[in-house]
Amino acid sequence: MIDEEDKDISVRRQCELLNISRSQIYYKSRKQKDRNKENIISLIRKINEDCPFYGARKIRLILKANIGVNLSRYCIGKMMKENRIKVIVKKRSLTKQNKEHRKYPYLLRKLEITRKNQVWSTDITYIRVNGGYVYLMAIIDLYSRKILSWGISNTQDTGFCLEVLCRALNKYGKPEIFNTDQGSQYTSKAFTAVLEANGIKISMDGVGRALDNIYIERFWRTIKYEEIYLKEYRNLKELKIGVRRYMDFYNKTRFHQSLNYKTPNQIYNNSEKNGNKVIIPHYSWIISYYRMKEYDFERCVDIFKKGRSLDDELRIA
């Protein structure tokens, strides 16, 4: 009776001529509305499965282009929230600076990396587990792309970072340059004193310059898309098992195009060995890193060089 596609006579005029209310034309039963909503939610869920990184804006465009559904992004966002349809998004930066800590210059600009243990780099990322977040730290050798050491913790304090660093130093020797961001864990006296005691040059990314640490950033993307996003870890134990399995695969089996389709282990193990002596701090300092605040930086370095424990230092004092 009413032709909504008629370009000559509007729907309003057609209703006037037929003496009917426009609301009768646009009315849809509750059942029909619910059925339409369920269909749209199913489509949103399908789009989210195919492209879990698409938010409400892009899903709105897909719905409009493919099936002609014209909903606002706020409406789509509300549907996603009500049905627990989540989008993979980059969390805000985990780097928290301490203005009292010393910052070091960035040493890698235009540096040609030609050998293993020339430059190590580190960073921390987050992983969602059972409704909360835990933190993954890794140390990478930039020449071979080998992950030398890693750890998972529910906090990102200095002690956690020191443990990961000491494992790498103890197993692989020491690098010429160690690159970090300006997070308070890395600029702390305890962390930088270990590097200084070993004669390692310290390099730090500029603020807001993710490309300064591009190799470890690429690794985060790789492990998340190839392992973490594909699994649903129920607890920390399952996560550690999964990450350990992936680290072995990444170092021993996974071919890298940038390495001429060789594995990180092949590149690292075929390079010359680093025979330099490594200084590892006494474990008492790792678990009581905050006590370093009581000493000046030169004394912290001296403590590590001489291998004194916290108890030794307290007796001297």
Secondary structure, 3 states (H helix, E strand, C coil): CCCCCCCCCCHHHHHHHHCCCHHHHHCCCHHHHHHHHHHHHHHHHHHHHHCCCCCHHHHHHHHHHHHCCCCCHHHHHHHHHHCCCCCCCCCCCCCCCCCCCCCCCCCCCCCCCCCCCCEEEEEEEEEEECCEEEEEEEEEECCCCCEEEEEEECCCCHHHHHHHHHHHHHHHCCCCEEEECCCHHHHCHHHHHHHHHCCCEEEECCCCCHHHHHHHHHHHHHHHHHHHCCCCCCCHHHHHHHHHHHHHHHHHCCCEHHHCCECHHHHHHCCCCCCCCCCCCCHHHHHCHHHHHHCCHHHHHHHHHCCCCHHHHHHHC
